[in-house]
């Protein structure tokens, strides 16, 4: 769910046009910036985020939010966990618990495949959250 929250925050505060700095993101989510970097890099490699370098750099969506399905985000975030292969074993685990988790994962994947970041933005707006306005341009002579 951290990956979904990260993507939602970037969609909410930046979208495809504006970047969101990893520092601002970490502060809003109450996470350590250093701990988020591997996730941000994985989301970037998958094309869900675009990494922008430079003084106004950060992350922005790699595609329009209506095209990014939550199932894609979760798949990227859980790829390392699945490759890891750590966890309990034994007959009960294999015969009962693994099958139960498989059923739950299938149900969750179906639900997540039907939702996009755009759906979550609409839920945020329905909850009364306002997207930040762009900073006004000021000139000093």
N, C-alpha and C positions, 0 to 999 in steps of 0.2 A: 504494500500500500504506500510505502514511502515513494516509490517510483511514480505512482499515479499522482500523489500529492505534489511532487516536484514538477511534473509535467503540467498539472493544473495551475500551479503558481506561475510558471513561465507563461502559459497561455493567458492567464488572468492579468499579469502585470506587464507582459511584453508582446506576446503573440508572434507573428511573423515579421513585424516591422521593427520593434524595439528589442534591445537585448536586456537581459536580466543578469546582474552580476552574481557570481557564486556566493560572494559575501552577503549580499542582500537576501538572497534566497535562503542561505543557512540561518541568518538572523530571524527571518520571518517564520521559518519552520522549527526553530529551536534545535538545530542540528549542527554538528561540527563540520566546518567547511571541508576539512581534510578528509573526513569520512565520506562525504558526498561525492568527491571527485571521481572515484571509480564508477559510480552509478552514472554520473553525468557523461563520462567518457563512453560508457557502454551505450547509452541512449544516443549519443552523437554518432558512434560507429554504425548503429542500426538505422540512421537517417531520421530519427524522430526529433532530434535536436540538431541545431547548427551552432558550432562553436565559432565565436568571433573574437579575434585578437585585437589588442590595442587599448588605448586609454578609455574608450567607451565600449569595450568588449564585454563579452559575457555569453549568454546562451539565448537563442530564440528558437521557435518551432521550426522544424525541418520541412514541414508541410502544413497546409491549412488545418486548423483544429477540427474541422468537420470530417477530415480524412484520417484522423489518428484515432484508431480504436483502442479502447482500454486493454483489450486482449493482447495487442501488440506490445504495449508498455509492460504488462505483467510478464509476457514471454521473455522479453529482454532481461528484466530484473531477476527472473527465476532461472535463467540459463546456467549461471554459475552454480547455483544451489543443486540443480539436477546433475551437473557434471561432477560435483563434489562426491556424491554417493554416500555421505555419512548419515548415520541414523541407526535406529534399532533394527535387529534382525530376529529371526526365530520363526517357529511355525505359526504362532498366533499373529505375529506381525504380518507374515506373508499371506496367510489364509483369510485374515479378517481386516486388520487395520489398513494394509496396503490397498485392498479392494475398496474399502470405505473411502479412503482418501482419493482413489481414482474416480469414484462416483461423484464425490464432492467437487473435485477439480473439473470434471466434465460439465457439471451444472454451472460452476462459476465461469468457465470459459464461454459457455453459451451466453450467459448473461453479459459478460464483459465484451463479447464480440458484437453485441447489439448497441453498445454505448460508445460515444465519442467524447473527446474533450469539449466539443461544442455543447453536448448535452449537459456536462458538468458545469460549464460556464452559465448556462441557462438556470441550472439549479442554484448556483451561487447568487445570481441576480434575483431569483424568486425568493431567496432567503434574505434579501435586502442588502447584499454586499454590492458596493459600487466599485467599478473598475477605476483605477487611478487616471486622472486626467493628465494629459501631456504637460510637461513643464512649459511655461510660457517662455518665448524667446525674448531675451533682453540684450540690448546693445549698450555698450559703454564707449564713450568717445573721450 
